[in-house]
Amino acid sequence: MTLDVAIRHEHPGFSLDAAFTAPTPGVTALFGPSGAGKSTIIAAIAGLLRADRARIVLDGADLSGLPPEKRRIGLVFQDGRLFPHMTVAANLRYGQRRAPPGPTRFEDVVEMLGIGALLARKPRNLSGGERQRVAIGRALLAQPRLLLMDEPLAALDAPRKAEILPFLARLRSEVRIPIVYVSHAMEEVAALADTLVLLEAGRVAAAGALVEIAARADLPLAARDDAAAVLAARIVAHEPARDLTRLDAGGAEILVRTVDRPVGSEVRVRVPAREVIVATERPNGLSLHNILAGTVRGLVPDPARRSVLVEIAAGGGALLAQITPDAVARLGLAPGRPALALFKSVAVQIL
């Protein structure tokens, strides 16, 4: 089951020629700078833009020639676009009233998004995060076969983003609807995406599983200040006496600050490249907890920062490290050679 997209379109001064395939269900993130073509792709998938050439196939069904209302695609924009004269409950039921029969129930959406206490309110009496949750609920109750989210958190401040991200994560895990999520915030993408499509100037620079793309030193993503590897992990034990939680990341053990989730829970961890130290011998007498044995997978110079990006394959994934050319020479690092990746527990972000 896949979502297959191929779009060509010419705007004045801009050319889009992008194609990707993503497994379904799951979250596919379109990521790139402003003007890369993300919103144009969303509009073409929804049928709101008549592209010069477009092929959109979802789980074998060709949506390309259908009018927007026949595609059964839900849309969530930056501003929510709720009907101001309707209550939250009426906004939600508006989407439901126009939808074909489907598995998504009103009560389930209200509970999942935590909006039960808001049903009698009007949009003007909601916070930005609350409005976006209602907009998501309305889109879900339209029984879509695909959900498109065009930078749904871009208009929110940091506290409101922190408020809504857990609901989006729950949406990702509980709703078996493919989602295409547009963002230029890597933290959102790392928390939500299964598949990552990197866009640059109307072209796909890379596409694939998030954990693979995020750890590639040869992509522009790795040259960002917030470059970080993302690892899939499972909680295997809590150590209250040490105030630590033990994770298994594909066979690699990682210690992090205590995570308030039960043993057996699946989690994602994000390890910033600037926090990773590279060594060739196991050191002693350090405060950090994590020393992962791996193999150098790649070395990419970053002249702008006078540094080198190092990929280290470890466990079921890979880590990125940003070090100096001198360190590469002193350690004799080269592809295929063993190396250790060291990082503090407090440097690991639990997503």
VMD Tcl script that draws the C-alpha trace (Angstrom):
set ca {
  {0.00 0.00 0.00}
  {1.57 3.25 -1.13}
  {0.98 6.87 -2.00}
  {2.58 7.62 -5.39}
  {2.94 11.27 -6.39}
  {4.47 12.78 -9.52}
  {3.78 16.45 -10.27}
  {5.12 18.88 -12.84}
  {4.00 22.48 -12.87}
  {5.33 25.81 -14.10}
  {4.68 28.99 -12.14}
  {6.11 32.34 -13.26}
  {9.67 32.17 -11.98}
  {9.25 28.71 -10.41}
  {9.31 25.16 -11.76}
  {8.10 22.14 -9.82}
  {9.13 18.65 -10.89}
  {8.71 16.34 -7.92}
  {7.99 12.64 -7.53}
  {7.99 10.33 -4.50}
  {6.49 7.12 -3.17}
  {5.58 6.61 0.48}
  {4.15 3.58 2.30}
  {0.63 3.84 3.72}
  {-0.72 4.28 6.29}
  {1.77 6.60 7.97}
  {2.90 10.21 8.01}
  {4.83 11.55 5.02}
  {6.50 14.88 5.77}
  {7.32 17.36 3.02}
  {10.24 19.35 4.38}
  {12.22 22.21 2.92}
  {12.69 25.98 2.93}
  {10.00 28.43 1.93}
  {9.48 28.35 -1.81}
  {10.63 24.74 -2.19}
  {7.24 23.62 -3.53}
  {5.64 22.01 -0.46}
  {2.30 23.82 -0.57}
  {2.11 23.48 -4.35}
  {2.35 19.71 -3.98}
  {-0.38 19.75 -1.33}
  {-2.66 21.82 -3.56}
  {-2.07 19.49 -6.52}
  {-2.78 16.36 -4.44}
  {-6.02 17.92 -3.16}
  {-7.07 18.90 -6.69}
  {-7.10 22.61 -5.79}
  {-4.33 23.25 -8.33}
  {-4.63 21.98 -11.88}
  {-1.01 21.02 -12.41}
  {0.50 20.79 -15.87}
  {1.05 17.09 -15.22}
  {0.02 15.16 -12.14}
  {-0.21 11.53 -11.09}
  {-1.61 10.82 -7.63}
  {-2.27 7.17 -6.84}
  {-3.36 6.14 -3.35}
  {-3.35 2.43 -2.54}
  {-3.95 1.61 -6.20}
  {-6.72 4.18 -6.75}
  {-5.85 6.90 -9.27}
  {-7.11 10.23 -7.94}
  {-5.48 12.35 -10.63}
  {-8.51 12.95 -12.85}
  {-11.07 13.36 -10.08}
  {-12.49 16.73 -9.02}
  {-11.55 17.79 -5.48}
  {-14.88 16.80 -3.94}
  {-14.55 13.25 -5.29}
  {-11.04 12.66 -3.96}
  {-12.15 12.34 -0.31}
  {-9.15 14.23 0.97}
  {-9.17 16.10 4.29}
  {-7.35 19.43 4.54}
  {-5.98 21.24 7.58}
  {-4.40 24.66 7.03}
  {-2.38 27.04 9.23}
  {-5.38 29.04 10.38}
  {-7.92 26.25 10.97}
  {-10.58 27.99 8.84}
  {-13.44 27.20 11.23}
  {-16.89 28.70 10.72}
  {-16.96 31.58 13.22}
  {-20.75 31.56 13.72}
  {-20.84 27.84 14.61}
  {-20.00 26.13 17.88}
  {-17.19 23.60 18.02}
  {-19.75 20.78 17.92}
  {-21.43 22.28 14.84}
  {-18.08 22.74 13.09}
  {-17.24 19.10 13.73}
  {-20.62 17.83 12.55}
  {-20.41 19.96 9.40}
  {-17.64 17.72 8.13}
  {-19.50 14.61 9.27}
  {-22.80 15.65 7.65}
  {-21.29 15.87 4.17}
  {-19.29 12.64 4.43}
  {-20.00 9.10 3.23}
  {-20.35 6.41 5.90}
  {-17.00 5.61 7.49}
  {-15.26 4.23 10.56}
  {-14.42 7.54 12.27}
  {-16.91 8.33 15.04}
  {-17.69 11.71 16.59}
  {-17.11 10.50 20.16}
  {-13.77 8.91 19.29}
  {-12.46 12.09 17.63}
  {-13.58 14.27 20.52}
  {-11.84 11.99 23.03}
  {-8.65 11.58 21.00}
  {-8.21 15.33 20.48}
  {-9.25 16.28 24.01}
  {-11.94 18.74 22.90}
  {-14.93 17.51 24.89}
  {-14.94 20.61 27.10}
  {-14.93 22.89 24.04}
  {-18.03 21.65 22.20}
  {-20.30 24.55 23.18}
  {-17.76 27.29 22.48}
  {-17.38 29.45 19.39}
  {-14.00 29.64 17.60}
  {-13.34 33.15 18.92}
  {-13.23 31.71 22.43}
  {-10.56 29.12 21.61}
  {-6.78 29.31 21.77}
  {-4.80 28.78 18.58}
  {-3.96 25.22 19.59}
  {-7.60 24.46 20.40}
  {-8.75 25.82 17.04}
  {-6.27 23.59 15.23}
  {-7.44 20.52 17.16}
  {-11.02 21.29 16.16}
  {-9.96 21.78 12.53}
  {-8.24 18.38 12.59}
  {-11.36 16.81 14.10}
  {-13.59 18.31 11.41}
  {-11.28 16.96 8.69}
  {-11.26 13.48 10.24}
  {-15.06 13.35 10.54}
  {-15.31 13.92 6.79}
  {-14.10 10.29 6.55}
  {-11.13 11.12 4.29}
  {-9.00 8.48 2.62}
  {-6.03 10.87 2.89}
  {-5.34 13.78 5.25}
  {-3.25 16.77 4.11}
  {-1.84 19.12 6.76}
  {-0.24 22.29 5.41}
  {1.99 23.74 8.18}
  {-0.76 23.36 10.82}
  {1.47 24.68 13.62}
  {3.18 27.52 11.76}
  {0.89 30.22 13.16}
  {1.26 29.05 16.79}
  {3.75 30.23 19.38}
  {6.02 27.77 21.18}
  {3.66 27.01 24.12}
  {0.73 26.33 21.76}
  {2.92 24.08 19.60}
  {3.92 22.13 22.69}
  {0.22 21.84 23.56}
  {-0.85 20.35 20.24}
  {2.12 18.11 19.34}
  {1.05 15.29 21.70}
  {-2.36 15.23 20.01}
  {-0.74 15.03 16.58}
  {1.47 12.17 17.82}
  {-1.64 10.38 19.06}
  {-3.32 10.98 15.72}
  {-0.32 9.40 14.01}
  {-0.49 6.25 16.14}
  {-4.26 5.76 16.38}
  {-5.74 6.84 13.05}
  {-5.01 4.51 10.16}
  {-5.31 7.24 7.53}
  {-2.31 8.27 5.41}
  {-1.18 11.80 6.27}
  {0.93 14.22 4.23}
  {2.37 16.80 6.60}
  {4.04 20.01 5.44}
  {6.49 21.76 7.76}
  {9.75 23.67 7.90}
  {10.23 22.84 11.61}
  {12.48 19.81 12.01}
  {11.29 19.11 15.55}
  {7.75 18.57 14.29}
  {8.93 16.34 11.48}
  {11.15 14.24 13.76}
  {8.27 13.68 16.17}
  {5.62 12.78 13.60}
  {6.99 11.56 10.28}
  {7.54 8.02 9.10}
  {8.67 9.05 5.62}
  {10.63 12.22 4.88}
  {10.62 13.97 1.50}
  {13.27 16.70 1.27}
  {12.45 19.44 -1.22}
  {14.77 22.05 -2.69}
  {13.81 24.55 -5.36}
  {10.96 22.42 -6.70}
  {12.90 19.14 -6.77}
  {13.08 16.13 -4.45}
  {16.57 16.07 -2.94}
  {15.91 12.79 -1.12}
  {13.01 10.66 0.04}
  {12.82 7.67 2.35}
  {12.36 6.54 5.92}
  {12.85 9.39 8.39}
  {15.51 7.56 10.42}
  {17.56 6.98 7.27}
  {17.27 10.44 5.72}
  {17.91 12.33 8.99}
  {21.26 10.56 9.48}
  {22.67 11.15 5.99}
  {25.63 13.51 6.16}
  {25.53 14.16 2.42}
  {22.15 15.92 2.48}
  {21.50 19.62 3.18}
  {19.52 18.59 6.26}
  {22.74 17.53 7.97}
  {24.33 20.94 7.43}
  {21.64 22.72 9.46}
  {22.36 23.97 12.98}
  {19.67 21.61 14.30}
  {20.96 18.53 12.44}
  {20.24 15.39 14.45}
  {19.82 11.66 14.04}
  {16.47 10.09 14.90}
  {16.40 6.56 16.32}
  {13.48 4.22 16.97}
  {13.75 2.72 20.44}
  {11.87 0.75 23.07}
  {11.84 1.29 26.83}
  {13.32 -1.80 28.47}
  {13.76 -0.66 32.09}
  {13.49 2.24 34.51}
  {16.21 2.81 37.09}
  {14.62 5.03 39.78}
  {17.73 5.06 41.97}
  {19.66 6.67 39.11}
  {16.69 8.66 37.72}
  {17.36 7.12 34.32}
  {15.49 5.07 31.72}
  {17.15 2.36 29.67}
  {16.29 2.13 25.96}
  {17.01 -0.44 23.28}
  {17.59 1.17 19.87}
  {17.99 -1.74 17.49}
  {20.41 -3.52 19.79}
  {22.18 -0.38 20.99}
  {21.59 0.52 24.64}
  {20.86 4.17 25.40}
  {20.40 5.76 28.82}
  {18.21 8.85 29.07}
  {16.60 10.90 31.80}
  {13.57 9.14 33.29}
  {10.74 8.83 30.77}
  {7.23 8.77 32.19}
  {6.04 5.89 30.03}
  {5.68 2.17 30.81}
  {8.28 -0.47 30.02}
  {7.72 -1.80 26.51}
  {6.63 1.57 25.09}
  {7.96 2.49 21.66}
  {9.65 5.89 21.56}
  {11.72 8.00 19.22}
  {14.89 9.71 20.31}
  {16.67 12.60 18.67}
  {20.42 13.02 19.16}
  {21.82 16.36 17.93}
  {24.99 16.11 15.85}
  {26.68 18.86 17.85}
  {26.28 16.76 21.04}
  {28.07 13.65 19.73}
  {31.76 13.05 20.49}
  {33.70 10.58 18.34}
  {36.40 8.31 19.78}
  {38.37 5.26 18.69}
  {39.10 3.99 22.21}
  {36.73 3.62 25.15}
  {37.44 6.45 27.61}
  {37.16 6.32 31.40}
  {36.13 8.83 34.04}
  {33.53 10.73 32.02}
  {30.14 11.99 33.18}
  {28.30 10.90 30.04}
  {26.38 7.61 30.01}
  {26.18 6.67 26.36}
  {29.03 5.07 24.42}
  {27.81 3.32 21.28}
  {30.15 1.14 19.25}
  {29.70 1.48 15.51}
  {31.30 1.88 12.11}
  {32.06 5.05 10.17}
  {29.64 5.10 7.26}
  {30.57 8.41 5.69}
  {32.55 11.64 6.04}
  {31.31 14.86 4.45}
  {33.29 18.13 4.73}
  {31.33 21.25 5.65}
  {33.62 24.12 4.58}
  {31.20 26.82 5.75}
  {31.58 25.61 9.34}
  {35.16 24.38 8.99}
  {33.93 21.00 10.15}
  {33.26 17.46 8.97}
  {29.99 15.59 9.31}
  {30.51 11.98 10.33}
  {27.95 9.21 9.94}
  {28.36 6.36 12.43}
  {26.23 3.26 11.94}
  {25.29 1.87 15.35}
  {22.55 -0.50 16.46}
  {19.59 -0.35 14.14}
  {20.33 3.14 12.86}
  {23.00 5.78 12.55}
  {24.23 8.84 14.40}
  {25.64 12.11 13.11}
  {28.60 13.94 14.62}
  {30.03 17.33 13.76}
  {33.79 17.45 14.37}
  {36.85 19.28 13.05}
  {39.01 18.10 10.13}
  {41.87 17.90 12.62}
  {39.91 15.40 14.73}
  {39.26 13.28 11.64}
  {42.99 13.19 10.89}
  {44.07 12.54 14.49}
  {41.62 9.66 14.90}
  {42.29 8.22 11.45}
  {38.59 8.11 10.65}
  {37.58 6.59 7.33}
  {34.54 4.77 5.96}
  {34.40 1.19 7.22}
  {36.57 1.81 10.29}
  {35.24 1.26 13.81}
  {34.36 4.27 15.95}
  {32.58 5.11 19.17}
  {29.78 7.68 19.44}
  {29.60 9.32 22.87}
  {26.79 11.56 24.13}
  {25.17 12.63 27.38}
  {21.80 11.39 28.59}
  {20.60 14.97 28.94}
  {21.40 15.59 25.25}
  {18.86 13.03 24.08}
  {15.43 14.40 23.17}
  {12.51 12.04 23.66}
  {9.92 12.58 20.93}
}
mol new
graphics top color blue
foreach p $ca { graphics top sphere $p radius 0.5 }
foreach p [lrange $ca 0 end-1] q [lrange $ca 1 end] { graphics top cylinder $p $q radius 0.2 }
display resetview
